[in-house]
Amino acid sequence: MHIVRERVEQELNQAIQQSDFTQLQQRYTAQGEFLTIQNFFSPPVVDQLMEDVTQVRPQLNRNYIPTHKKGGSVSAYLLQQKAPAILAFYRAPVFIDWLSRLAGVPLLLCPDHDPHACALYFYTEPGDHIGFHYDTSYYKGARYTVLLGLVDRSTSQLVCRLHTKDPQREITELSLRTDPGSLVFFNGDRLYHAVTPLGEAEERIVLTLQYVTDPHMGTAKRWFSNMKDAVGYFGWSALFRRPT
């Protein structure tokens, strides 16, 4: 685990040092707290993360919500047990510091009991998709999302509508691929986004990482968040699992 963490942090350091932080921050702000970077992390990092994907894939939970969502998911609980590279990526101090500087606020890890803290999304069957939504924060603070592309052999697109909550700005719609090595970063309460349906014989796998400005959550909101995750993502068994 120690060796895996060192490798991941070394690769993240290199990716961050090679990026133009000022230009990225300006773009993030201009786009209403949204940023996408193609080829952010290298093929060796993708390969290492994909080793974890192979370990947990047999245990993914398939879910279907008519007219809104269809796909597969793996929760943070399982990743804590079998995905050392993914955990190292999520928890890397250099990465959290870089994201915090981009966002302009200190970001923190989600609590270990949040099954959505880091998770894998599998789009592997025809028609897999998710409808338009915000990554609403039920925490007392804001919630920020990172999407990391791992596999994209598909015609599926991440569709993003910017400035939907800013009456002074015109709404802009972008359609993006999440190629291996790509990064998307945004304020979950501000980006209205969806994933278009997967076609025949296609596959798309994305790693999501969640960070917050305040990790506290009221009892009622925790119950609602757990229900949403159980129904829409990880299954009812996730309600009774505990982090390792």
C-alpha positions as a printed Julia matrix, in Angstrom:
244×3 Matrix{Float64}:
   0.0    0.0     0.0
   2.85   2.38    0.88
   4.55   1.78   -2.49
   1.27   2.29   -4.38
   0.64   5.58   -2.54
   4.14   6.85   -3.33
   3.75   6.04   -7.04
   0.37   7.73   -7.29
   1.54  10.83   -5.43
   4.65  11.06   -7.61
   2.54  10.94  -10.78
   0.1   13.51   -9.37
   2.98  15.82   -8.48
   4.25  15.6   -12.03
   0.82  16.29  -13.55
   0.3   19.31  -11.3
   3.74  20.74  -11.98
   3.22  20.46  -15.74
  -0.11  22.3   -15.65
  -0.55  26.09  -15.98
  -2.32  26.77  -12.7
  -3.15  30.42  -13.4
  -4.74  29.59  -16.75
  -6.7   26.67  -15.28
  -7.99  28.73  -12.36
  -9.11  31.52  -14.68
 -10.96  29.02  -16.86
 -12.55  27.37  -13.82
 -13.85  30.72  -12.56
 -15.0   31.95  -15.98
 -16.98  28.75  -16.53
 -18.89  29.07  -13.27
 -16.78  26.72  -11.11
 -16.27  24.1   -13.81
 -13.09  22.8   -15.41
 -12.16  19.95  -17.71
  -8.62  18.85  -18.61
  -7.82  16.21  -21.2
  -4.78  13.96  -20.56
  -4.36  15.27  -17.02
  -2.84  12.07  -15.65
  -0.6    9.61  -17.45
  -1.26   6.1   -18.86
   0.69   4.46  -15.98
  -1.76   6.03  -13.5
  -4.72   4.83  -15.58
  -3.22   1.33  -15.65
  -2.77   1.32  -11.87
  -6.31   2.52  -11.24
  -7.63  -0.06  -13.69
  -6.0   -2.83  -11.61
  -8.32  -1.74   -8.81
 -11.28  -1.65  -11.2
 -10.6   -5.27  -12.15
 -10.62  -6.28   -8.47
 -14.0   -4.7    -7.65
 -15.85  -5.08  -10.94
 -17.43  -8.46  -10.09
 -19.18  -6.81   -7.13
 -20.69  -3.79   -8.87
 -24.34  -3.0    -8.18
 -26.61  -2.47  -11.2
 -29.46  -0.01  -10.78
 -32.33   1.36  -12.85
 -34.56   4.37  -12.18
 -37.1    4.72  -15.04
 -36.63   7.88  -17.16
 -33.58   8.95  -15.11
 -30.76   6.46  -14.59
 -29.37   3.07  -15.58
 -25.9    1.73  -14.89
 -23.57   0.12  -12.37
 -21.75   1.47   -9.33
 -19.17   0.46   -6.73
 -19.21   2.31   -3.4
 -16.41   3.73   -1.27
 -16.86   0.86    1.19
 -15.69  -1.73   -1.32
 -12.95   0.57   -2.64
 -11.63   0.94    0.91
 -11.15  -2.84    0.98
  -9.8   -3.58   -2.48
  -8.64  -0.41   -4.26
  -5.4    0.98   -2.79
  -4.48   3.08   -5.83
  -7.91   4.72   -5.98
  -7.76   5.52   -2.26
  -4.25   6.93   -2.65
  -5.47   9.18   -5.47
  -8.49  10.36   -3.49
  -6.54  11.07   -0.3
  -3.33  12.5    -1.79
  -2.56  15.77    0.07
  -0.92  17.33   -2.99
  -4.07  16.71   -5.04
  -6.42  18.06   -2.37
  -4.26  21.17   -1.99
  -4.28  21.76   -5.76
  -8.07  21.36   -5.95
  -8.48  23.7    -2.97
  -6.44  26.37   -4.7
  -8.5   25.97   -7.88
 -11.77  26.22   -5.95
 -10.55  29.07   -3.75
 -11.7   27.29   -0.57
 -10.14  24.61    1.66
 -11.45  21.19    0.63
 -11.71  18.18    2.92
 -12.29  14.45    2.47
 -15.81  13.18    2.94
 -16.33  11.09    6.09
 -15.45   7.4     5.77
 -19.1    6.46    6.28
 -20.13   8.26    3.06
 -20.43   5.53    0.36
 -20.16   8.24   -2.3
 -16.85   9.69   -1.04
 -15.13   7.9    -3.91
 -16.97   5.57   -6.25
 -16.84   3.93   -9.65
 -19.55   4.34  -12.29
 -19.88   1.58  -14.9
 -21.74   2.18  -18.16
 -21.56  -1.27  -19.69
 -24.98  -2.14  -21.12
 -26.85  -0.51  -24.01
 -28.92   2.4   -22.75
 -26.88   3.02  -19.59
 -27.14   6.74  -18.81
 -28.02   9.32  -16.2
 -30.4   12.24  -16.64
 -29.72  15.87  -15.84
 -29.0   16.58  -12.19
 -26.88  18.57   -9.76
 -24.51  16.85   -7.31
 -26.49  18.41   -4.5
 -24.67  18.84   -1.19
 -26.46  17.53    1.87
 -23.47  18.54    3.95
 -23.4   21.83    5.85
 -20.73  22.98    3.42
 -20.37  22.85   -0.37
 -19.62  19.61   -2.22
 -17.12  19.44   -5.08
 -16.91  16.62   -7.61
 -13.94  15.24   -9.53
 -14.57  12.86  -12.45
 -11.61  10.86  -13.75
 -11.95   9.07  -17.06
 -10.7    5.46  -17.03
 -12.38   3.77  -20.0
 -14.27   5.41  -22.86
 -14.96   3.14  -25.78
 -18.32   4.72  -26.46
 -20.38   7.38  -28.18
 -21.73   8.42  -24.76
 -21.16  12.04  -23.77
 -20.98  13.99  -20.53
 -23.33  16.92  -21.18
 -22.75  19.99  -18.98
 -24.91  23.1   -18.71
 -22.96  26.01  -17.26
 -24.33  29.11  -15.46
 -27.81  27.66  -14.84
 -27.96  29.43  -11.46
 -26.45  32.72  -12.58
 -29.14  35.05  -13.98
 -26.42  37.36  -15.28
 -24.92  34.72  -17.57
 -26.22  32.93  -20.64
 -26.53  29.15  -20.19
 -23.84  27.31  -22.14
 -24.02  23.6   -22.99
 -20.93  21.45  -23.55
 -20.72  17.8   -24.63
 -17.54  16.04  -23.57
 -15.83  12.68  -23.77
 -14.21  11.32  -20.62
 -11.19   9.72  -22.23
  -8.69   7.81  -20.07
  -6.6   10.33  -18.14
  -9.13  13.16  -18.38
 -10.25  15.19  -15.36
 -13.46  17.13  -14.73
 -13.8   19.32  -11.62
 -16.83  21.32  -10.54
 -18.97  22.66   -7.71
 -21.72  20.06   -7.43
 -24.47  22.56   -6.64
 -23.73  24.63   -9.74
 -23.22  22.24  -12.65
 -26.33  20.74  -14.26
 -25.09  17.64  -16.05
 -26.08  14.31  -17.59
 -24.59  11.32  -19.41
 -26.15  10.32  -22.75
 -27.16   6.67  -23.36
 -24.53   4.06  -24.14
 -24.69   2.32  -27.51
 -24.33  -1.33  -28.46
 -21.0   -3.04  -27.6
 -19.73   0.11  -25.85
 -18.16   0.71  -22.44
 -17.46   3.71  -20.24
 -15.99   3.68  -16.72
 -15.51   6.79  -14.59
 -14.07   7.3   -11.12
 -15.78   9.98   -9.04
 -14.18  11.69   -6.02
 -16.11  13.94   -3.65
 -14.7   16.7    -1.43
 -16.5   19.05    0.96
 -15.89  22.34    2.76
 -17.63  21.09    5.91
 -18.0   17.33    6.57
 -20.91  17.69    8.99
 -24.43  16.65    8.01
 -27.71  16.73    9.91
 -29.51  13.5    10.78
 -32.44  14.05    8.41
 -30.19  14.92    5.48
 -27.97  11.92    6.23
 -31.01   9.66    6.1
 -32.14  11.18    2.79
 -28.63  10.94    1.31
 -28.36   7.28    2.34
 -31.74   6.48    0.76
 -30.74   8.18   -2.49
 -27.44   6.3    -2.64
 -29.13   2.96   -1.87
 -31.82   3.35   -4.52
 -29.82   5.1    -7.2
 -26.31   3.72   -6.83
 -25.09   1.09   -4.41
 -28.06  -1.04   -3.36
 -29.79  -1.54   -0.03
 -26.91  -3.58    1.37
 -24.76  -0.43    1.36
 -26.94   0.98    4.14
 -25.72  -1.73    6.49
 -22.05  -1.78    5.56
 -19.45   0.03    7.59
 -16.16   1.5     6.4
 -13.03  -0.55    7.06
